[in-house]
Structure formats: structure tokens, C-alpha cells
Amino acid sequence: MRLGKQRGAALLIVLMVVALVAILASEMGARLQLQVQRASNIKSSNQAYWYAKSAEEYARMSLVTLIEETGDKITLNQPWAQEFEYPMEEGGISVTLEDMQSCFNINALPNANQTNVNGQQPTEAMSAFARLLQLTNEEIPSFTVDTVRDSLADWLDSDDRMRIYGAEDSEYASRAFPYLAANGQMSSQSELRLINGVEAEWLEDLLPQVCVIPGNDQLVINVNTLSEERAPVLAALTGLSLSQASSIIAARPIDGWDDVNTFLAEPDIAALNLQAEQTQWFSVTTEYFILHTKSRYNEATFAMTTVLNAASSGKIAVLRREFGVIK
């Protein structure tokens, strides 16, 4: 009997060891499979990233060719303006190149015109931005328009003097989650939600009409690349009605206006008697582009946005990159 009990105990021990080994083997197998899948995902993500980078390099080369062949005149009728899709083995690339000078550069708001002596009255550029707000959403109250206009100018300028409807550090520091005014240029459109008076319900209407050009405080719009969707920009800068601005863009020559004077000679534009400062807001060339790239490889997706500076020297510089995941 004692020998039988010993054999039974030994059998239990053996079974426990076998069970433990089986559990360990299963756990090791699961971890190995996870590591293999993780390595595969990393490889796919890296490949999708390099696809996007290759598209960026191709866009830079294309812009160099564009500048060499067309010179200063940039229009929507040129190849760069067409969406580009390139299928590849186990993936593909989708690219859209957009003119950043077909939208209102927010960084130009306080500097596009010399401020008044006391710095309290709105500049021409600030007034144009206020008109843009009203054109994108007619339901925005006039007080809110004035508040956003002055607060945005206060956010961008380098001093701490508060405009009549503006806001500086004292306003933002008193909030539940306090912060300070930047007193400098924006680096992204997302900063707009921090501005005093900005409301989420109409911000989405404004965003397609505005952009942020890094390190640039000039307001220059290429009239040859304005789409009808951005007619509010032309209307805001000139004082035209939205329907008039849309009609001018729709009637634009196929190859665009040859120069700014030809555009300014359009009957509806000439009738406005624009000030000299306002006429300087228009151009037929472009120096800044934004590249939207989406790439796929296996199950991995990657999105990249690149701001490019196409200098007159022919060199294409990358000013900013933003990375994301395709939704």
C-alpha cells in the first residue's frame, strides 16, 4: 500500500510538471506570436512612412521643375494641382498638393498693415479677417466678430497692450485652466481654439478658409489658385459680395490671369477703387505649398502633412511636417 501511494504521488508530480511545462510553452508561444506580429507591424509602419517620404521628395522635385518651366505664374491648370495616386505592391500612395497662398494667412493679421499710432484701431487686414468671419457664418454676432478679431491680433503681436475688444495675459490667466497669450506667430491652425471669443460651432466653417504659414507675416493671395470654395477669402479682401467673388473666380481665364494688373482690371474689381495696400495682397505666383500625403502598406496606414517653401532660387525647403494616422 505504501508503495502504491508513493507511485500515486509521483504520478501527480509528473502531471503537475507536464501541466506547468505546457502552460509555459503556451505562454512562450503566445509571446513569440505577439513579438512576430509587432515586428511585422513596425516593418509595415516604417515602409508606409518611407512611402510618404518618397512622395514628399517627388513633390519637391516636381516643384523645382514647375518653377523652371513656368516661372512666376502658378495656376490650377498646371499638373501640380491634380491629385496623384500611385498603387504599389501591397500598398499605395495618395498625394494632394495645395497652394497655401490661396487662403488667409492668420500670421499676417497684425503685420499686413502698419498699425495706427495708438495701436487700438483695426488695420485693413484685421477688417478683412472680420469680414471673412461674417462671410463664413452669418450667425456670428458682430460683438463676437470684433472680439475674435482684436483677440487674435493681441495673441499674435509682440506687445502686451490690449486692444479695445482684445485679450492679453490677464484674460487667459483668469480662466479655470489658465494659460498665457503667445505674443508671437502661430505654428498651427489648432491654436485658434485658444483665442478669446472663438466658439467650436462656427470654427469648423472658418478653418477651410484660413491657414498658418510658419515664420511668415505677409498676406499675399494667388488669385490664379483661388477655388470657388474659397470665394469668401476674395470677398473678404476686396469687399465684394460672396456671389460676385464666386462669379469672378468662375470666369477666370483657363490659364489664369497673366499678372496682377490684369486681375485688378476686372470690371467688378476696378469698380472697388482698392487702396494701394489692398492691391499688394494679390499675386499670380506662389511661394508656399502644403503637401497632404497618405500611404498604405499591408495593414499599416500613415498620413503626413508637409509645408514647403518654393523660393525663387529654385530650392524647395521643408518648413514643417505633421504626422498622423489615416482615419
C-alpha angles and dihedrals in degrees: 000000000000090000091051091052091051091050090050092050091048090050091052090050091050091049091049091050091048091049091048092049090048091051092048092047091049091049092047090048092051092048091047090051090049092050091048091050091046091051090049091050091049090050092049092046092049091049091050089050092052090048088057092047091051089053090052091051091048090051091052091052090047092053091051089053091046093054092046094050103036103027116201100343112095120180140167089246091072124096095251091069094061120095110249125212124180121183116212136181108292091352147018148216131243118192134185122182116200132189109241090199092067091075136058110275104222093199089066094062101100097029107042089090135024108265121237120266094265093036092226103104118081116256123230090261091052090050090050090052090050090053089049090055091052093046094052093050122010092193094069107110116242090239090056090049091053091045095051092043095053095036092052091050090049090050092053103040121085099234132078097228109124119224121226095270096017137107135225135173094305091062097047095040091057094061127104089254101032127209137157133250113263095228086199143070123303122247097196140023088238089077089072091080088065094059118107111257097018113133127197095226094068101024091085089059091053100045098073089057099050137056140179117235108197114241094356125115098176125113106214122150123195103222090197093063100043110120123208088252087065096049088117088068093056091043092050095049095047106029092242121143116258092250092051091050091049091050092051092051093046091050094048114128113265091245093040130243114315093224142352094264090059090053093046089051092063105119096240091047096043090052090062095066091215119207118253090252092055093050088057089063092073132077142156095222136068134216101175128058133174119214121206111198129184121182136179133196120175103314095336122102129190135185127195133179118199129188111211130195112209101197121197088247088071095248116128113211127193109230100176142358128199123189130204147144124267111253 
